Amino acid sequence: MTSMFLQAIRPFMSITPEVVKPPREVHFNEKVMWTFAALVIYFVMASTPIIGAHYEGADPIALMRIITASTRGSLAELGIGPIVTAGLIMQILVGSKIISVNMGDPEERALYTGAQKVMSVALTVIEATAFLIGGTYGSNLILQDQLAIIAQLLAAGIIIILLDEMIQKGWGLGSGISLFIAGGVGLQIFQGLFAQQTFYEGPNNRVESRRGIALAFLAWISQRGPIEAIGALFFRYSPTESINLPSLSLLSVIASIVVFIVVIYFESMRIEIPISYAQYKGIRSIYPIKLLYVSNIPVILTSAVFADIYFITQMVWNASGGPNRTITNPLALFLGTFRIDETTQQYVPVSGLVYYLTPPQSFVGEAGFLNVAKPIESMFRALVYAIFLVILCVIFSAMWLETAGMGSRDVARQLLQSGMQVPGWRRCEKMVQRRLEMYIPTIALMGGLFIGILAAFADFFGAIGSGMGILLSVSIIRQYIDLISKEKVAEMNPSLRSFLGI
């Protein structure tokens, strides 16, 4: 029986814009074109300012922009935040059995997807309104400007939702969420290596140059020589010399390269289950179950949890007086308090729950894994963050199996429908499911555990684009490489499309 919750949302689905499935087979080159077009549209929105907005003070979600693929001051202000948050809420509702959904029933699966899209649109309005109330776009705005800002963010949010839906329904490759995250991380890595940024620091508005790593190395090698330049850039942190850019150091580059190599290596680790074609006896193949079976989804959902907690804490803190007075609100004290960094003009957590859920930005430094002034406190904070990160990744790995159709039962059904069978086991869904249950649940949990630990490691050593960002981008790139290979095989032999899962 369809959940009453889904039935209640059904009327709103009819007024929500929708992308229709392709009425024909979309060729590989056309999918590449639509995927590239979606990425270009997203970058255009990320470069288009919001009309009528006036920015005051620090960016409330600066630390979470990589995960939400958002850009401050642009039409992509909210990024994929509403989509991921809606998916997270639906995951929790289904996982906790608050709503019941039979993912094997096409009608209920369609209702689930439609409800998630309706919730994404609603969250777009809610988040846009929250940003407006919180003063992100300036104070004393007239009503017309406020409505115009909300309308712009809503329109941009719907476009991003439709771009994601267009790609997932078969017009493009992969998913819009993964595509936009990888694009945003790639842009930040490029800026971290080659950008020439200028900012103001301190009460005297002293102009400082924030060079990318490559540009800084070229400048310093001519001034100090190669050995001294490498030494100065390795940590890029020296309070005595007023150098405080550890997140743009050679150690960050090394950490990024290590994460890249490790992910590529472990992506190739898999268990191969022998299968055979029922119709063509003697022809055998394998069904691979990768260690990273659920890919980067657990990290995305975990990041959404942290980003939402950070955002809610910021709102409660501002409502309780923010930096202007001493906080006495018990909820604000529990969730966390902030200070404004004079150099970057960003909010920095200093206490409460959000303090322990904010990743280290580098290996050394005040916001790093090792704060020389408070080494025990900074390492304890990093340890608590890692524990929360790993536990949530494991939980979301288990939840994603069922809701994404990747569980043993769904895979068994797909194999049988494709004319496959497991040698030595009866051609029966329950028997094949029992065979797959020996591997899939355990591997999914191990993959969630591993990817959580690796994300924490990348954060501790300050990988460029943040630990989660570089981990997600590497996983997404590898995922696209595999997907492109499958698409080429499927285009040559369309009968294998369902077996390849595309």
Residue pairs with C-beta under 8 A, 6 or more apart in sequence:
1 100
2 107
2 108
2 111
3 99
3 100
3 101
5 93
5 98
5 99
5 115
6 99
6 101
6 108
6 111
6 112
6 115
7 111
9 111
9 114
9 115
9 118
9 119
10 111
10 114
12 118
13 111
13 114
13 115
13 117
13 118
16 114
16 117
16 118
16 121
17 158
17 162
18 117
18 165
19 162
19 165
19 166
19 169
19 171
20 169
21 169
21 170
22 169
22 170
22 171
25 494
26 34
26 170
26 171
27 491
28 484
28 487
28 488
28 491
31 170
31 171
31 172
31 173
31 487
32 173
34 166
34 167
34 171
34 172
35 167
35 172
35 173
35 174
35 179
38 163
38 166
38 167
38 172
38 176
38 179
39 179
39 180
39 183
41 159
41 163
42 69
42 76
42 160
42 163
42 176
42 179
42 180
42 183
43 183
45 74
45 75
45 76
45 156
45 159
45 160
46 70
46 71
46 74
46 75
46 76
46 184
47 71
47 74
48 74
48 75
49 73
49 74
49 75
50 73
50 74
50 75
50 77
50 137
50 149
50 152
50 153
51 148
51 149
51 152
52 137
52 141
52 145
52 148
52 149
53 73
53 137
53 138
53 149
54 137
54 138
54 141
55 72
55 73
55 136
55 137
55 138
56 135
56 138
56 139
57 135
57 340
57 345
58 340
58 341
58 345
58 346
58 347
59 65
59 72
59 345
59 346
59 347
60 131
60 134
60 136
60 311
60 314
60 318
60 347
61 68
61 70
61 307
61 310
61 311
61 314
62 72
62 344
62 346
62 347
63 310
63 346
63 358
63 359
63 361
63 466
64 303
64 306
64 307
64 310
64 311
65 71
65 72
65 79
65 184
66 181
66 184
66 185
66 188
66 465
66 466
66 468
66 469
67 84
67 181
67 300
67 303
67 304
67 306
67 307
67 466
67 468
67 469
67 472
68 78
68 79
68 80
68 81
68 84
68 307
69 76
69 79
69 80
69 177
69 180
69 181
69 183
69 184
70 76
70 77
70 78
70 79
70 80
70 81
70 184
71 77
71 79
71 184
75 152
75 153
75 155
75 156
76 156
76 160
77 128
77 131
77 153
77 156
78 124
78 127
78 128
78 131
78 153
78 156
78 157
78 160
79 160
79 180
79 184
80 160
80 164
80 176
80 177
80 180
80 181
81 123
81 127
81 304
81 307
82 120
82 121
82 123
82 124
82 127
82 157
82 161
83 120
83 160
83 161
83 164
83 176
83 177
84 177
84 300
84 301
84 303
84 304
85 120
85 123
85 304
85 308
86 116
86 117
86 119
86 120
86 123
87 116
87 301
87 304
88 301
88 304
88 305
88 308
89 119
90 112
90 115
90 116
90 119
90 403
91 301
91 396
91 399
91 400
91 403
92 98
93 99
94 100
94 101
94 112
94 399
94 402
94 403
95 399
95 402
95 403
101 108
101 109
101 111
101 112
101 403
102 108
102 109
103 109
103 112
103 402
103 403
103 405
103 410
104 409
104 410
104 413
112 403
117 161
117 165
120 157
120 161
121 154
121 157
121 158
121 161
124 153
124 154
124 157
124 158
124 161
125 150
125 154
127 153
127 311
128 149
128 150
128 153
128 154
128 157
129 150
130 311
130 315
131 137
131 153
132 141
132 146
132 149
132 150
133 315
134 314
134 315
134 318
135 318
137 149
141 149
160 176
160 180
163 176
164 175
164 176
164 177
164 180
165 176
166 172
166 176
167 173
167 174
167 175
167 176
167 179
168 175
168 176
172 179
173 480
173 483
173 484
173 487
174 476
174 479
174 480
174 483
177 300
178 296
178 472
178 476
178 479
178 480
179 476
181 300
181 469
181 472
181 473
181 476
182 472
182 473
182 476
182 477
182 480
184 469
185 465
185 469
185 470
185 472
185 473
186 473
188 464
188 465
188 469
189 256
189 464
189 465
189 470
189 473
191 197
191 212
192 212
192 213
192 247
192 248
192 252
192 464
192 465
193 212
193 213
193 214
193 253
193 464
194 212
194 214
194 215
195 210
195 211
195 212
195 215
196 209
196 211
196 212
196 215
197 209
197 210
197 211
197 212
198 207
198 208
198 209
198 210
199 207
199 208
199 210
199 343
199 344
200 206
200 207
200 208
201 208
201 342
201 343
202 342
202 343
203 342
208 343
210 245
210 248
211 219
212 248
213 233
213 248
213 249
213 250
213 252
213 253
213 464
216 233
216 236
216 248
217 229
217 230
217 233
220 228
220 229
220 232
220 233
221 229
223 229
224 232
230 250
232 238
232 243
233 249
233 250
234 249
234 250
234 251
235 246
235 249
235 251
235 363
235 364
236 243
236 245
236 246
236 248
236 249
236 250
237 243
237 244
237 245
237 246
237 249
237 362
237 364
237 365
237 368
244 343
244 365
244 366
246 252
246 361
246 362
246 363
246 364
246 365
246 368
246 462
247 361
247 362
247 365
247 462
247 464
248 464
249 362
249 462
251 362
251 363
251 461
251 462
252 362
252 461
252 462
252 463
252 464
253 464
254 461
255 363
255 457
255 458
255 461
255 462
255 463
255 464
255 470
256 458
256 463
256 464
256 465
256 470
258 461
259 454
259 457
259 458
259 463
259 467
259 470
259 471
259 474
260 470
260 474
262 454
263 292
263 454
263 471
263 474
263 475
263 478
264 474
264 478
266 291
266 292
266 450
267 290
267 291
267 292
267 475
267 478
269 290
269 291
270 288
270 289
270 290
270 291
271 288
271 289
271 439
271 443
272 286
272 287
272 288
272 289
273 286
273 287
273 288
273 289
273 422
273 435
273 436
273 439
274 284
274 285
274 286
274 287
274 422
274 423
275 284
275 285
275 286
275 287
275 415
275 420
275 421
275 422
275 423
276 282
276 283
276 284
276 285
276 420
276 421
276 422
276 423
277 283
277 284
277 285
277 419
277 420
278 419
278 420
278 421
278 427
279 419
284 423
285 420
287 411
287 415
287 420
289 439
289 440
289 443
290 443
290 447
291 443
291 446
291 447
291 450
292 447
292 450
292 451
292 475
293 397
293 406
293 440
293 443
293 444
293 447
294 397
294 400
294 401
294 404
294 406
294 444
294 447
294 448
295 475
295 479
296 451
296 471
296 472
296 475
296 476
296 479
297 396
297 397
297 400
297 404
298 392
298 393
298 394
298 396
298 397
298 400
298 447
298 448
298 451
298 452
299 393
299 451
299 452
299 455
299 468
299 471
299 472
299 475
300 472
301 392
301 396
301 400
302 389
302 392
302 393
302 396
302 452
303 468
305 392
306 357
306 358
309 335
309 353
309 354
309 357
310 349
310 354
310 357
310 358
312 335
313 332
313 335
313 336
313 349
313 352
313 353
313 354
314 338
314 347
316 329
316 331
316 332
316 335
317 327
317 332
317 335
317 336
317 337
317 338
319 332
320 327
320 328
320 329
320 332
321 327
322 338
323 338
323 339
323 340
327 333
327 337
332 352
333 351
333 352
334 352
334 353
335 352
335 353
335 354
336 349
336 350
336 351
336 352
336 353
336 354
336 355
337 349
337 350
337 351
337 352
338 347
338 348
338 349
338 350
339 347
339 348
339 350
340 346
340 347
340 348
341 347
341 348
348 367
349 355
349 358
355 381
356 381
356 384
356 385
356 388
357 385
357 388
358 385
359 385
359 389
359 456
359 459
359 466
359 467
359 468
360 367
360 368
360 369
360 378
360 381
360 382
360 385
360 459
360 460
360 462
361 367
361 368
361 459
361 462
361 466
362 368
362 369
362 461
362 462
363 369
363 370
363 460
363 461
363 462
364 370
364 371
364 372
365 371
366 373
368 378
368 462
369 378
369 379
369 382
369 459
369 460
369 461
370 378
370 379
371 377
371 378
382 456
382 459
382 460
385 456
385 459
386 452
386 453
386 456
386 460
389 452
389 455
389 456
390 449
390 452
390 453
390 456
391 452
392 452
393 448
393 449
393 451
393 452
393 455
394 445
394 448
394 449
394 452
395 448
396 448
397 444
397 445
397 447
397 448
398 441
398 444
398 445
398 448
400 406
400 444
401 407
401 440
401 441
401 444
406 440
406 444
407 440
407 441
408 433
408 434
408 436
408 437
408 440
408 441
409 429
409 433
411 436
411 440
412 429
412 430
412 432
412 433
412 435
412 436
413 429
414 498
414 499
414 501
415 421
415 422
415 432
415 499
416 427
416 429
416 432
417 498
418 498
418 499
420 499
421 427
421 432
422 431
422 432
422 435
425 431
425 432
425 435
451 471
451 475
454 471
455 467
455 468
455 471
456 467
457 467
458 466
458 467
458 468
458 470
458 471
459 466
459 467
459 468
460 467
461 467
463 469
463 470
463 471
464 470
465 473
483 502
486 500
486 501
486 502
487 502
489 496
489 500
490 496
490 497
490 500
490 502
